[in-house]
Amino acid sequence: MNERERWYVESDQNHTGWQVRRPNGSIVPLFTMKEDAIQYAAREAAARWEDDTVPTQLMIRRADGTFEDERTYGLDPHPPEG
């Protein structure tokens, strides 16, 4: 199975907004609202699976850097039960 591309939503270094870090390490220009960054990253990650069948994962961090949520697009080797 191919390695998943990982997208990240995280606070910027100055804690003035939210950034999306692409799998190649590049940063999307800053979002003021976290929800806007999540929506953008979710659309992009889902499109990579739907258009190119590249398994992707969206990792969402809190402002303190800890993980808040994770979303998987494509075949999940460890799907949740139920």
DAQUIRA-V721280 format. One record per backbone hydrogen bond with DSSP energy under -1.0 kcal/mol. NH is the residue of the N-H (numbers start at 1). CO is the residue of the C=O. E is the energy in kcal/mol with one decimal. If there is no record, write none. Layout:
nh->[NH | NH]
co->[CO | CO]
e->[E | E]
This chain:
nh->[5 | 7 | 8 | 9 | 10 | 12 | 15 | 18 | 19 | 21 | 22 | 25 | 28 | 31 | 37 | 38 | 39 | 40 | 41 | 42 | 43 | 44 | 45 | 46 | 47 | 48 | 49 | 50 | 51 | 52 | 53 | 54 | 56 | 57 | 58 | 59 | 60 | 61 | 62 | 65 | 68 | 69 | 71 | 73]
co->[55 | 57 | 21 | 59 | 19 | 17 | 12 | 31 | 10 | 8 | 26 | 22 | 20 | 18 | 33 | 34 | 35 | 36 | 37 | 38 | 39 | 40 | 41 | 42 | 43 | 44 | 45 | 46 | 47 | 48 | 49 | 48 | 73 | 5 | 71 | 7 | 69 | 9 | 66 | 62 | 60 | 60 | 58 | 56]
e->[-2.5 | -3.0 | -2.1 | -2.4 | -2.3 | -2.1 | -1.8 | -3.3 | -3.3 | -2.7 | -2.9 | -2.2 | -2.7 | -3.2 | -1.5 | -2.5 | -2.5 | -2.2 | -2.6 | -2.8 | -2.2 | -2.3 | -2.9 | -2.5 | -2.1 | -1.7 | -1.3 | -2.9 | -3.2 | -1.3 | -1.6 | -1.9 | -2.2 | -2.4 | -3.1 | -3.2 | -2.8 | -2.7 | -3.3 | -2.0 | -3.3 | -1.6 | -2.5 | -2.8]
